[in-house]
Amino acid sequence: VLRVGSETRCAKDTSRPTCNGPLPGPGPYQVKFLALNGSEPVAETSWSDPITLKTAVPSSSISLMGSGHSAGMIALTTILSILFAILLAGLVAMLLWGSDSGGVSSTFSKPEAVTVRRYNTHHVYDQPAARL
């Protein structure tokens, strides 16, 4: 595998004409693959179509104004974060409050029956049957 432009140290060294330094510009360039057996070519491809490289843009020229978050997105994120915190606090409180039994499962039992000996409602005091 040959990577074009991988030797950056010899790019400006005129004593090394075979330096595989970075390409001087965006092109256009053409490539051809050649398979060698020693120094004898055994197979080769045709020249490719012209290739023009993309030029990198300096990071200082990239606008940061359009990439910010809108006020609506910030408000929505804040509200959802607060609701999640409340839900999480409720879950933790429920787990702590429900673990009063010390991890022992409790069985549900029927409450004891309550008997009332005499029960008079407020609107039947003057009736003789209610004074039993």
C-alpha positions in Angstrom: 0.0 0.0 0.0 1.4 3.4 -1.0 0.0 6.4 0.7 0.6 9.6 -1.3 2.1 12.4 0.7 3.1 10.4 3.8 6.8 11.7 3.9 6.4 15.2 5.2 10.0 15.7 6.4 11.6 15.5 3.0 9.1 17.7 1.2 11.4 20.7 0.8 14.6 18.6 0.5 15.9 19.1 -3.1 18.5 16.3 -2.6 15.7 13.7 -2.5 13.8 13.9 -5.8 11.9 10.7 -5.0 10.4 12.1 -1.8 6.8 11.1 -1.3 5.8 14.4 0.2 2.5 16.2 0.2 1.1 17.1 -3.2 1.8 20.8 -4.1 -1.8 21.7 -5.0 -5.3 20.5 -5.6 -4.5 19.0 -9.0 -5.8 17.7 -11.3 -3.9 14.5 -10.9 -4.0 11.1 -12.7 -2.9 7.7 -11.2 -1.9 4.4 -12.6 -1.3 1.1 -10.8 1.7 -1.0 -11.7 2.6 -4.5 -10.4 6.2 -5.4 -10.5 8.2 -8.6 -10.2 11.5 -7.3 -9.0 12.0 -4.4 -11.4 10.0 -6.0 -14.3 6.3 -4.8 -14.7 3.9 -7.8 -14.9 0.6 -5.9 -15.0 -0.5 -2.3 -15.2 -3.7 -0.3 -15.4 -4.7 2.6 -17.7 -4.4 6.1 -16.4 -7.3 7.2 -14.3 -9.6 10.1 -15.1 -8.3 13.5 -13.7 -8.7 13.8 -10.0 -9.0 17.2 -8.3 -8.4 17.3 -4.6 -10.5 19.4 -2.2 -8.7 22.2 -0.4 -9.0 22.3 3.4 -10.5 25.4 4.9 -8.8 27.0 8.0 -10.7 26.4 11.2 -10.7 30.1 12.0 -12.9 30.8 8.9 -15.8 28.5 10.1 -18.7 30.5 11.3 -19.9 29.6 14.8 -22.9 31.8 14.9 -25.3 29.4 13.1 -24.3 26.3 15.1 -25.6 27.5 18.5 -28.6 26.0 20.2 -31.9 27.9 20.0 -33.5 29.3 23.1 -36.4 26.9 22.7 -34.1 23.9 22.7 -32.3 25.1 25.8 -35.7 25.6 27.6 -37.0 22.2 26.6 -33.8 20.5 27.7 -33.9 22.4 31.1 -37.6 21.4 31.7 -37.0 17.8 30.8 -34.0 17.6 33.0 -35.9 19.0 36.0 -38.8 16.6 35.4 -36.4 13.7 35.2 -34.7 14.8 38.5 -38.1 15.0 40.2 -39.0 11.5 38.9 -35.7 10.1 40.0 -36.0 11.6 43.5 -39.6 10.2 43.8 -38.3 6.8 42.8 -35.5 6.9 45.4 -37.9 8.1 48.1 -40.4 5.4 47.3 -37.6 2.7 47.5 -36.4 4.1 50.8 -39.9 4.5 52.3 -41.0 1.1 51.1 -38.0 -0.7 52.6 -39.0 -0.1 56.2 -39.7 -3.8 56.6 -36.0 -4.4 56.3 -36.2 -6.4 53.1 -38.7 -8.9 54.6 -41.8 -9.3 52.4 -45.0 -8.5 54.3 -48.3 -10.2 53.8 -51.5 -8.3 53.5 -54.1 -9.2 56.1 -57.7 -8.1 56.5 -58.2 -5.4 59.1 -60.0 -6.4 62.3 -63.8 -5.8 62.2 -65.0 -2.7 64.1 -68.2 -3.0 66.0 -70.3 -0.1 66.9 -72.8 -0.6 69.8 -74.9 2.5 69.2 -74.8 4.8 66.2 -77.2 7.8 66.0 -77.2 10.1 63.1 -77.7 13.8 63.7 -81.1 14.1 62.0 -83.0 11.3 63.8 -82.5 12.3 67.5 -86.1 13.2 68.1 -87.5 9.8 66.9 -88.1 7.3 69.7 -86.8 4.3 67.7 -83.4 5.9 67.5 -82.9 5.9 71.3 -82.4 2.2 71.7 
